[in-house]
Amino acid sequence: MIEHWGHPLPAPQIRKISEMQGVLADPRCTSDQPLYYMYRNLAKSEEDEGWLTKSRLRFDITVMPPKTICGEYVKTKGHHHPDTAAGPGYPEVYEVCAGEAHYLLQNRRVDDVVLITASPGDKVIIPPGYGHVTINPAPVTLVMANIVSDAFSSDYSCYEERQGAAYYEMEGGAFVKNPHYPDAPVIRHAPPSAVPELSIGPGTALYDLVGRSRALAFLNHPEQFMDMFDLPE
């Protein structure tokens, strides 16, 4: 997607190991090498930029080259979203553009831990109340896009306080429980998201939803769409 964006990209934010040590399986890992690159607040036209700003939404791209960190697959830091004024937490929607992604979700009580495997074209909706980590388990670069409300700042503290998510995915694909979550349940699996009535699914690129207010209203008003956030058992 980066190659076909068609517009100059801003300088990315770069996540380095030194910023990730507190959430790694082995926090002794030290290096200044970049792990992944975050391109924030993207738009293909002034019209799209104006619509996103007016709608309080942000379109991002994250590029995550294949890598292991002291035996653990490269991953994002992990964060939760705060609650909206209406009650439910802010959701988010992702699309895998290239590569493969493992989205590891957990609710705040950590009595539900969910793994979603996504391939190019797949969408993943992060439901209200779930924190999430994205892992690149493949030997190729992961490129993913997301749309999210810009009305809040992400909360990394839950992951920082407990040295990451409830599980670490190690090289080879084994999931190892984080000892800071002794009561975490076994990981369950769920499929990528599909909400045909909102054009969310493999047939529509995520960026094509920019300008379509009804399709993305759930990102700022999740209380109106609670039925769509169920993670299949």
C-alpha positions as CSV (number, residue, x, y, z in Angstrom):
1,M,0.0,0.0,0.0
2,I,2.9,2.3,0.7
3,E,4.1,1.9,-2.9
4,H,0.6,2.7,-4.3
5,W,-0.3,5.5,-2.0
6,G,0.3,8.0,-4.7
7,H,1.1,11.0,-2.4
8,P,4.2,11.9,-0.5
9,L,4.2,10.4,3.0
10,P,5.1,12.3,6.1
11,A,8.1,11.2,8.1
12,P,7.0,8.2,10.2
13,Q,7.1,7.8,13.9
14,I,9.6,5.0,14.6
15,R,9.2,2.5,17.4
16,K,12.5,1.2,18.8
17,I,13.4,-1.7,21.1
18,S,14.4,0.9,23.7
19,E,10.7,2.0,23.9
20,M,9.4,-1.6,24.0
21,Q,11.6,-3.2,26.7
22,G,8.9,-3.0,29.3
23,V,6.5,-5.1,27.3
24,L,8.9,-7.8,25.9
25,A,9.1,-11.4,27.0
26,D,12.8,-10.6,27.6
27,P,13.1,-7.0,28.8
28,R,16.8,-7.3,28.8
29,C,16.8,-6.8,25.0
30,T,18.7,-3.7,24.1
31,S,19.1,-2.0,20.7
32,D,18.3,1.2,19.0
33,Q,17.2,-0.6,15.8
34,P,13.8,0.4,14.5
35,L,11.0,-2.2,14.9
36,Y,8.2,-0.6,13.0
37,Y,7.1,2.6,11.3
38,M,3.8,4.5,11.9
39,Y,2.5,7.0,9.4
40,R,-0.2,9.1,11.0
41,N,-3.1,11.3,9.8
42,L,-2.9,10.4,6.1
43,A,-5.3,11.5,3.4
44,K,-5.2,11.3,-0.4
45,S,-6.8,14.7,-1.1
46,E,-7.6,17.9,0.7
47,E,-11.3,16.9,0.5
48,D,-10.6,13.6,2.3
49,E,-8.4,15.4,4.9
50,G,-11.2,17.9,5.5
51,W,-13.8,15.1,5.9
52,L,-11.6,13.1,8.3
53,T,-10.9,16.2,10.4
54,K,-14.6,17.2,10.5
55,S,-15.5,13.6,11.4
56,R,-12.9,13.4,14.2
57,L,-11.2,10.4,12.5
58,R,-7.6,9.5,11.6
59,F,-6.3,7.2,8.9
60,D,-2.9,5.6,9.6
61,I,-0.6,3.1,8.0
62,T,1.9,0.9,10.0
63,V,4.8,-0.9,8.4
64,M,6.3,-3.8,10.4
65,P,9.3,-5.6,8.8
66,P,9.8,-9.2,9.8
67,K,12.0,-9.5,12.9
68,T,12.4,-11.3,16.2
69,I,13.3,-9.7,19.5
70,C,15.3,-12.1,21.6
71,G,13.1,-14.9,20.4
72,E,9.8,-13.1,20.3
73,Y,8.1,-12.0,17.1
74,V,8.0,-8.3,16.5
75,K,4.8,-6.7,17.8
76,T,3.2,-3.4,18.6
77,K,3.4,-2.1,22.1
78,G,-0.2,-2.7,23.0
79,H,-2.8,-0.3,24.3
80,H,-6.4,0.2,25.5
81,H,-8.8,2.9,24.4
82,P,-10.7,5.0,27.0
83,D,-14.5,5.0,27.3
84,T,-16.6,7.4,25.3
85,A,-18.9,9.9,27.1
86,A,-21.8,7.6,26.3
87,G,-20.1,4.7,28.1
88,P,-18.5,2.1,25.7
89,G,-14.9,2.3,24.9
90,Y,-13.7,3.6,21.6
91,P,-13.3,0.9,18.9
92,E,-10.9,0.8,16.0
93,V,-10.8,-0.9,12.6
94,Y,-7.8,-2.4,10.9
95,E,-7.0,-3.8,7.4
96,V,-4.1,-5.9,6.5
97,C,-2.7,-4.6,3.2
98,A,0.3,-6.9,2.9
99,G,1.7,-9.8,4.9
100,E,0.0,-11.5,7.7
101,A,-1.0,-10.2,11.2
102,H,-2.0,-11.8,14.5
103,Y,-4.2,-9.4,16.5
104,L,-4.1,-10.4,20.1
105,L,-7.0,-8.9,22.0
106,Q,-7.8,-9.0,25.8
107,N,-10.5,-7.2,27.8
108,R,-9.6,-5.2,30.9
109,R,-10.5,-8.1,33.3
110,V,-8.4,-10.4,31.2
111,D,-11.0,-13.1,31.4
112,D,-11.1,-13.2,27.6
113,V,-8.1,-13.4,25.3
114,V,-8.7,-13.6,21.6
115,L,-6.4,-14.2,18.6
116,I,-7.5,-13.1,15.1
117,T,-5.3,-14.1,12.2
118,A,-5.7,-11.7,9.2
119,S,-4.4,-11.8,5.7
120,P,-4.4,-9.1,2.9
121,G,-7.9,-7.6,2.5
122,D,-9.1,-8.8,5.9
123,K,-10.6,-6.3,8.4
124,V,-10.4,-6.5,12.2
125,I,-12.6,-4.5,14.4
126,I,-11.3,-3.9,17.9
127,P,-14.4,-3.9,20.1
128,P,-15.0,-1.5,23.0
129,G,-13.2,-2.5,26.1
130,Y,-10.5,-4.6,24.5
131,G,-6.8,-3.8,24.4
132,H,-4.8,-5.1,21.5
133,V,-1.3,-6.0,20.3
134,T,-0.5,-6.7,16.6
135,I,2.2,-9.3,15.9
136,N,4.0,-10.0,12.6
137,P,4.5,-13.8,12.6
138,A,5.5,-14.0,8.9
139,P,8.8,-13.8,7.1
140,V,7.6,-10.8,5.1
141,T,6.8,-7.2,5.9
142,L,3.4,-6.5,7.4
143,V,1.6,-3.4,6.1
144,M,-1.7,-2.5,7.8
145,A,-4.0,0.5,7.8
146,N,-6.4,1.6,10.5
147,I,-9.1,4.2,11.0
148,V,-9.7,5.4,14.6
149,S,-11.3,8.3,16.4
150,D,-8.9,11.2,17.1
151,A,-10.9,12.2,20.2
152,F,-8.7,10.4,22.7
153,S,-5.1,9.3,23.5
154,S,-4.3,5.6,23.7
155,D,-3.6,4.1,27.2
156,Y,-0.4,2.0,27.2
157,S,-0.2,1.7,31.0
158,C,-2.0,-1.6,31.4
159,Y,0.6,-3.3,29.2
160,E,3.5,-1.5,30.7
161,E,2.5,-2.4,34.2
162,R,2.3,-6.1,33.4
163,Q,5.2,-6.5,31.0
164,G,3.0,-6.8,27.9
165,A,0.0,-8.8,26.9
166,A,-1.3,-12.0,28.6
167,Y,0.7,-14.0,26.0
168,Y,3.9,-13.6,24.0
169,E,4.2,-15.2,20.6
170,M,7.6,-16.7,20.3
171,E,9.6,-17.5,17.1
172,G,8.1,-20.6,15.6
173,G,4.5,-19.7,16.7
174,A,4.3,-20.9,20.3
175,F,2.3,-18.7,22.6
176,V,3.8,-18.4,26.1
177,K,1.8,-17.1,29.0
178,N,3.0,-13.9,30.6
179,P,3.6,-14.8,34.3
180,H,2.1,-11.4,35.3
181,Y,-1.3,-12.8,34.3
182,P,-1.5,-16.1,36.2
183,D,-5.3,-16.3,35.8
184,A,-5.4,-15.5,32.1
185,P,-7.6,-17.9,30.2
186,V,-6.5,-20.0,27.2
187,I,-6.4,-18.1,24.0
188,R,-9.5,-18.5,21.9
189,H,-9.6,-17.8,18.1
190,A,-12.0,-15.6,16.2
191,P,-12.3,-14.8,12.5
192,P,-11.6,-11.4,10.8
193,S,-14.5,-9.0,11.0
194,A,-17.3,-8.6,8.4
195,V,-20.1,-6.1,8.6
196,P,-21.6,-6.2,5.1
197,E,-24.2,-3.5,5.9
198,L,-21.4,-1.1,6.6
199,S,-19.3,-2.3,3.7
200,I,-16.7,-3.7,6.1
201,G,-15.2,-6.9,4.8
202,P,-12.8,-8.3,2.2
203,G,-14.5,-6.6,-0.8
204,T,-13.9,-3.0,0.1
205,A,-10.6,-1.3,0.9
206,L,-10.5,0.5,4.2
207,Y,-9.6,3.8,2.7
208,D,-12.7,3.6,0.4
209,L,-14.8,4.1,3.5
210,V,-13.4,7.7,3.9
211,G,-16.2,10.0,3.2
212,R,-18.9,7.5,4.1
213,S,-20.2,8.7,7.4
214,R,-22.6,5.9,8.1
215,A,-19.9,3.2,7.6
216,L,-17.6,4.8,10.1
217,A,-20.0,6.3,12.6
218,F,-19.3,3.4,15.0
219,L,-15.8,4.7,15.7
220,N,-17.1,7.8,17.6
221,H,-20.5,6.5,18.6
222,P,-20.1,2.8,19.5
223,E,-23.1,2.9,21.8
224,Q,-25.3,2.9,18.7
225,F,-23.7,-0.2,17.2
226,M,-23.1,-2.6,20.1
227,D,-24.6,-5.6,18.3
228,M,-21.7,-5.5,15.8
229,F,-19.0,-5.9,18.4
230,D,-19.6,-9.4,19.5
231,L,-16.5,-11.6,19.1
232,P,-17.6,-15.0,17.9
233,E,-17.0,-17.9,20.3
